[in-house]
Structure formats: structure tokens, C-alpha cells
């Protein structure tokens, strides 16, 4: 990681060895997403009543374009599982196991951070990719006997498509002016639509 990592210790003495471990873990985050703008890590021993041993809390704040990813590692009474939109269970972003070993706490918090960065990078790429893959056009010309036609994009560009590129309708029933979504690829004689789907 090119940017400096800001490390804060609360309710405990700072440690050069702990800082070094945090910097090593933070440097690995670049492999999951290379546009990290900031990284702040807080290591804390919270105040506990009559509890033996120290439990370490780790908070990581990672600044990325348009968002800040926050990872909190705090002990709770039970680990919760949330239901995702797709109907599948997923682990909560928070790590729910208290750690008495500071290095284990750091490792687990950065594992969670790397998973969140991977997911952010995947969604970020998906947004850009989906805009590129689903442009909208209208059928401009059809040659039924030859089995091909042309669609016209919103920019006025004509793109060739073959009858086999049409995925959700019969080629014979296709009409000029029909609105379609398509995926473009380079062809022998210029751009062509690899898939055409009637909207």
C-alpha cells in the first residue's frame, strides 16, 4: 500500500511490533483492490467489568472511491447470520469473536477487510461491465431470406446481427422499429451483435 496507514491505540500502549504487523496486513489489501485512498486502523482494549485478560477490538476504515468500508471486530454474545437479498445466509461484516491475542485479532479483522474489498471490487466492475454489455437499439433493417439484419444504436451506428443472435424471439416475427438490448463484439466487416434480446 503506497498510502500511509494511520494507526491509533486506545486504552493501551502503542507497540512497534503490532504496528509492523498492521502495515504488513494493510499492504496485502492492494491485491484485492488497487484504488484504496486511505486506511485507518484503531486497536483498542475496551473497559470491562471484572473480566480476566484483555480483549482486543480492531476497527479498520478503508477509503475507496465513493465509499468507506468499515470493519469492526467486537465481541458480542452470539454470532448473528443475516439473510441476503438472494435468500442465502451470509456472515455479518462484524467479526463476533473476542480475541485475547492481538495478532489473531488483527489477522481476522484484515481477513474480513479483504473479503469486503473483493466484494466491493466485484460490484464496482459489475456496474461498469453491465453498462457496456446492455446497450439499447432498434431494429433498422431485416433480410428474412438471408437470415440477418441491422440494428441502429442511439448514436446512429448500424450493427449487423445474424438470426442465431436473437435469443428470446423468432427471427421471422421480428419487425423494424422493435427495441432490443444487445452485446457487441468485433466482426470480420465491423461491429456485430453477438446477442440480441427484445425488450
C-alpha positions in Angstrom: 0.0 0.0 0.0 1.5 3.3 -1.1 -0.6 5.5 1.2 0.5 5.6 4.8 -1.6 3.6 7.2 -2.9 5.6 10.2 -2.7 3.5 13.3 -4.3 4.5 16.6 -4.1 2.8 20.0 -6.8 3.3 22.7 -6.6 2.3 26.3 -3.2 0.6 25.7 0.4 1.4 25.0 1.5 1.6 21.3 3.7 -1.2 20.1 6.2 -1.2 17.2 5.7 -4.9 16.6 1.9 -4.5 16.4 2.2 -1.5 14.1 4.5 -3.5 11.8 2.0 -6.4 11.6 -0.8 -4.0 10.8 1.3 -2.4 8.0 2.1 -5.9 6.6 -1.6 -6.8 6.6 -2.6 -3.5 5.1 -0.1 -3.9 2.3 -1.9 -7.1 1.2 -5.1 -5.2 0.6 -3.8 -3.7 -2.7 -4.0 -7.2 -4.2 -7.8 -7.1 -3.8 -8.4 -3.6 -4.9 -5.7 -1.2 -6.2 -7.5 2.2 -5.8 -7.5 2.4 -2.0 -7.4 6.1 -1.0 -7.0 5.7 2.8 -6.6 3.2 5.5 -7.1 3.9 9.2 -6.7 1.2 11.9 -7.7 1.5 15.6 -6.6 -1.1 18.2 -8.4 -0.8 21.5 -8.8 -2.6 24.8 -12.3 -1.7 25.9 -13.1 -1.1 29.6 -14.5 -4.4 31.1 -16.0 -5.0 34.5 -14.3 -7.9 36.4 -13.1 -9.7 33.3 -9.8 -11.5 33.3 -7.5 -10.8 30.4 -7.6 -8.2 27.7 -10.0 -8.5 24.8 -8.8 -6.6 21.7 -11.1 -4.7 19.4 -9.9 -3.8 15.9 -11.6 -1.2 13.7 -10.4 -0.7 10.1 -11.7 2.1 7.9 -10.8 1.8 4.2 -11.5 4.7 1.9 -12.3 3.7 -1.7 -13.9 5.8 -4.5 -17.4 6.7 -3.4 -17.4 4.7 -0.2 -15.8 4.0 3.1 -15.6 0.3 4.1 -15.7 -0.1 7.9 -14.7 -3.3 9.6 -15.4 -3.6 13.3 -14.2 -6.5 15.3 -16.0 -6.5 18.6 -17.1 -9.3 20.9 -20.9 -10.0 21.2 -22.9 -12.6 23.0 -23.7 -14.6 19.8 -22.7 -14.7 16.2 -25.5 -13.5 14.0 -26.3 -14.6 10.5 -28.2 -12.3 8.1 -30.3 -13.3 5.2 -29.0 -11.7 2.0 -31.3 -10.4 -0.8 -30.7 -13.6 -2.8 -32.1 -15.7 0.1 -28.8 -17.1 1.1 -27.3 -16.7 4.5 -24.1 -14.7 4.8 -21.9 -13.7 7.7 -22.3 -10.3 9.2 -19.5 -7.8 8.4 -18.6 -7.6 12.0 -16.4 -10.3 13.5 -18.1 -11.5 16.6 -15.4 -13.5 18.4 -13.5 -11.7 21.2 -9.7 -12.2 20.9 -7.2 -12.3 23.7 -4.4 -12.5 21.2 -3.8 -9.2 19.4 -2.2 -10.8 16.4 -5.1 -13.1 15.9 -7.5 -10.2 16.2 -5.5 -8.2 13.6 -5.4 -11.2 11.2 -9.1 -11.9 11.5 -10.1 -8.2 11.0 -7.9 -8.0 7.9 -9.4 -11.2 6.5 -12.8 -9.6 6.8 -11.5 -6.4 5.2 -10.1 -8.4 2.2 -13.5 -10.1 1.7 -15.3 -6.8 1.8 -12.8 -5.3 -0.7 -13.1 -8.2 -3.0 -16.9 -7.8 -3.0 -16.6 -4.0 -3.5 -14.3 -4.6 -6.4 -16.6 -7.2 -7.9 -19.6 -4.9 -7.7 -17.6 -1.9 -9.0 -16.5 -3.9 -12.0 -20.0 -5.3 -12.5 -21.6 -1.8 -12.6 -19.2 -0.7 -15.4 -19.5 -4.0 -17.2 -23.3 -4.1 -17.1 -23.5 -0.6 -18.7 -21.1 -1.8 -21.5 -23.0 -5.1 -22.2 -26.6 -3.9 -22.3 -26.9 -1.0 -24.8 -30.3 -0.5 -26.3 -31.1 -0.1 -30.0 -33.9 -0.5 -32.5 -34.2 -2.9 -35.4 -33.4 -0.9 -38.6 -33.4 -3.4 -41.4 -34.2 -7.1 -41.8 -33.4 -9.5 -44.5 -35.5 -12.6 -43.7 -34.5 -14.7 -46.7 -30.8 -14.2 -45.9 -31.2 -14.6 -42.1 -29.7 -11.4 -40.9 -30.5 -7.7 -40.2 -29.1 -4.5 -38.8 -29.9 -2.7 -35.5 -29.4 1.1 -35.1 -27.9 2.4 -31.8 -28.9 5.6 -30.1 -25.8 7.2 -31.6 -27.0 6.2 -35.1 -24.5 3.4 -35.7 -25.7 0.3 -37.6 -24.7 -3.0 -36.3 -25.1 -6.4 -38.1 -26.8 -9.3 -36.4 -27.5 -12.9 -37.5 -30.7 -14.7 -36.9 -28.9 -17.0 -34.5 -28.0 -14.0 -32.3 -31.7 -13.4 -31.4 -32.3 -15.2 -28.1 -35.8 -14.6 -27.0 -38.0 -14.4 -30.1 -38.5 -15.9 -33.6 -36.4 -14.1 -36.3 -39.4 -14.4 -38.7 -41.6 -12.4 -36.3 -39.1 -9.6 -35.8 -40.3 -6.1 -37.0 -38.5 -2.9 -38.0 -38.5 -0.5 -35.1 -38.5 -3.2 -32.3 -36.5 -2.1 -29.3 -33.7 -4.5 -28.4 -30.8 -4.9 -26.0 -27.6 -6.3 -27.4 -24.0 -7.3 -26.7 -21.4 -6.0 -29.3 -18.3 -7.8 -30.5 -15.9 -7.2 -33.4 -16.7 -9.0 -36.6 -15.0 -9.5 -40.0 -16.7 -6.5 -41.5 -17.0 -4.3 -38.4 -19.0 -4.5 -35.2 -21.7 -7.1 -34.8 -24.2 -8.1 -32.2 -23.4 -11.4 -30.5 -26.7 -11.5 -28.7 -29.9 -9.6 -29.4 -32.8 -9.6 -26.9 -36.2 -8.0 -27.5 -37.1 -5.7 -24.6 
